[in-house]
Amino acid sequence: MRIRVEGTETEVAAAVAAIATVVEVQEASGFYPNRGASVLGRVYLTVAPLGGQPGPVQATAERTEQPRPPRIPRGRREIR
């Protein structure tokens, strides 16, 4: 199974360590910085269930709410 983890380099390292506690990380890419002036990047993981046995995996996560940019309303536009 392939997983992409995206965030700052510190966040990605912490996420990869957490993921490794619930699945076997077979392969991990280097940190690829995102384009432009972004401080974010990504790592690609190849993982397998622990012990080689397929089955349900349960993990815990902490969600941090961040404000979203305002949405652009969709629908009819007035043409002038």
C-alpha positions, -999 to +999 in steps of 0.1 A: +000+000+000+013+035-008+007+065+015+016+102+009+023+122+040+023+160+035+032+188+059+063+206+072+094+185+075+089+182+113+052+172+110+060+146+083+088+131+104+064+128+134+036+114+112+059+087+097+070+077+132+033+074+143+024+054+112+053+030+118+036+020+151+005+006+133+019-007+100+053-020+087+070+008+067+088-011+040+101+020+021+101+057+027+112+084+001+131+115+010+113+147+018+102+165-014+096+202-009+065+216-026+069+241-054+070+278-049+075+295-016+058+268+004+073+254+036+054+222+031+066+190+014+058+153+012+071+118+018+059+087+001+057+055+021+052+019+011+036+000+040+022-034+049+002-047+078+023-056+108+032-093+108+023-097+072-013-105+081-040-084+064-067-071+087-082-041+103-059-013+114-069+013+139-050+045+145-057+076+166-052+111+152-054+146+166-072+172+144-061+208+145-087+232+131-073+258+108-093+286+093-103+280+057-102+307+030-136+320+020-153+301-007-161+316-040-198+312-046-207+291-076-237+296-098-249+321-123-228+351-131-240+383-146-224+388-180-219+425-190 
